[in-house]
Amino acid sequence: MKYTIHGGDVDLISRMYGIEKEKIINFSGNVSPMGLPSSVRNVITNNIDCICEYPDVAYLSLKEAIGEYSGANPKNITVGNGSTELISHFIAAVNPQKSIVVSPAYSEYIKEIKNCGGAFSLFELQEKDDFILNIDELLKIIDSDTDMLVLCNPNNPTGTYVTEENLKIILQKCRETDTFVFIDETYVEFADDNVNISGVALTDEFDNLCVIRGTSKFFCCPGLRLGYAICSNNKICDTVNGRKDSWSVNSFAELCGKTMFKDKEFIKNSRSFICSERKRICDILIDFKNIYVYKTQSNFFLLKILKEGVTSKDVFDKLIKKNILIRNAEDFPFLSDRFIRFCILLKDENDMLLNELRKITE
Ligand SMILES: Cc1ncc(COP(=O)(O)O)c(C=O)c1O
């Protein structure tokens, strides 16, 4: 049986390669290197006793904080145990019989569509287009049989994006065909200020839209499990709320959420670090003669190895021997054994990876 190693699965890698977990430099999980905001660390340590009480089952003040942070109407917000819980419940609520998933993309969507027994087709982001979505081609295949469209923006693993203007065009077509649209904005906070890519402002106007967001990556807290969905379709949201367990967001996550979304300094510093480091790394990689780097608006890079005879598995194996963990991206649909993905860590760590990559591919 072919075993796929998913990004971030440090425990598995540690067991497989006999490396202590703490020694692995994890470039595969797409988690921000800025660490937990200190405001969140303080609020947890000063409020340990919050665990002795149930969180607000309606999560009203958490939703207010998310609304203020994201620009969404708090009435349209549903919170969940990571975005993964919301992906699962929203897809079950839509219950799509026929879906289109823009791909290569995060695998959880296809898993959930299959769980609902629905059929799906993958709309290929073409390598020849540098994996940038061809809107006209996508619009051609959406028809009245299409129940659901899934789009990650920026996309994982390509880092490519769709502007708000183009999202609107897609949503208009989908409204005509009665197609529900999921936009996964897990990586949206990492995008440059001058690219307008969020679909949140469109959620009031389009009730065939659900924007899914998380805190795991940008706020460096994948263990906290806090995500949120923004959707103005009352029928779908009521079904989701009927399915979801009460209190699925625990008291710590509720408290941390109320704190992190207000931490303007952390948010500003994180964005500014990732944006400048992304540019610096991209400028360095462009000069690698045996690597092709795709433009990204996320906190990770997709690379194609051009050196003859060197596969993504070779690069993975060589790096893990140095305790460096990257994502071998060969198992994503439409990618091959030439693709790797790595996320932006701190400057010294990034330089270490770039040096190793240079040695392997020169
Ligand atoms: C596109 C995308 N959506 C959702 C998730 C899951 O995030 P969460 O930790 O919020 O469940 C990931 C995790 O890698 C992801 O890449």
The ligand as an ORCA input file, in Angstrom:
! r2SCAN-3c Opt
* xyz 0 1
  C      -6.467     24.917      2.701
  C      -6.602     24.387      4.097
  N      -7.801     24.433      4.704
  C      -7.969     23.977      5.964
  C      -6.911     23.422      6.676
  C      -7.168     22.886      8.061
  O      -6.995     23.861      9.015
  P      -7.536     23.775     10.528
  O      -6.358     23.520     11.380
  O      -8.167     25.119     10.774
  O      -8.552     22.679     10.606
  C      -5.646     23.340      6.074
  C      -4.522     22.714      6.791
  O      -3.465     22.450      6.266
  C      -5.489     23.847      4.753
  O      -4.292     23.819      4.135
*
